[in-house]
Amino acid sequence: MDTPAHEHWTDLTVRRPDDVRTITGRRVSLSWRMEKRAGHIDRLMNRTLPEDFPDPVERGDAGDVLAVLALSESIRRDLAARRGGDI
């Protein structure tokens, strides 16, 4: 997807739940948030690989931990807010 909103989202650094906005200031779709969250989790899981792992890997850091927490909270808030409408 090459929309300006998706490009902005892909490049956006998320550290707080309120950072989850598109270029227009609207909320980001759950699928985009889950995709970004999975990328951060993958980098964090790479920390468990041995130092002499044969393939190049990107290892997570504290920024990835903050992003996972912020994205998880953002997703939780949206799901809780929509729960009444979903029932």
N, C-alpha and C positions, 0 to 999 in steps of 0.2 A: 504494500500500500504506500503510495507516494504523496499522500495529501500533506499540505503544510502542517496540519494539526498533528498527524502521526510523526512527521519528521521532528517537530518540536518536542513531542512526547518522548521519542526515542533518545534525543539528546539531553533531555531534562534530568538534572540531578535531584533525586528525591531523598530528603532527610527527615521530613515531618509529614504527617498525614495531610496537612493543608497545602503541601507542595503539589499535590495531585490535581493539576489543572491543565486544560488544553491551552493553546495559544489565545483562544477567545475567552478564557477564564471559566469555561464550563467544566463539569466533571468528566473524567476520562472513563471510557467503557471498562467494564470488569475484565473483559478478555485482554485488553491492553495492559491493565495492571497485573493480571496473573502472568502474562508473558514476561513483563519486566521483573516481577518477583522471582520467577523461575530462573532467570538469568543470574540474578544476585545469589540465589541459593546454589546454583551450579558452581559459581566461583568460590563460595564458601566451602562446598563439599570438596573442591580441589585441594583445599588445605590438608585433607586427610591423606592425600597421595604422598608416596615417599619422595624425598628430595631428589633422588636419582631417577625419577619417572622418565621414561624414554621420550615421550612426546612433549612438546611445549604446551604448558597450561597456564591459564591466568588464575592466580590464587586470590581469594577474597580478602578483604580487610575490614576495618571498623566501619567504613562507609557502606559496605555491602550489608553489614548487620543492621545499621540504622535504616537503610532502604527497605530491607525485608520487614522490619518492625513497622515502619511508616506505611508501607503498602498494605500490610496485613490489617492494620488499624483502619485505614481508609476503606478497605473492602468490608470490614466488619461493620463500620458505621453505615455504609450504604445499604448493606443487607438488612441491618436492624431498622433503618428508616423506611425501607420498602416492605417490611414484613407484614404490616397491616394491610397494605394494598394487595399483596400476594395471596392473603388468606381470603 
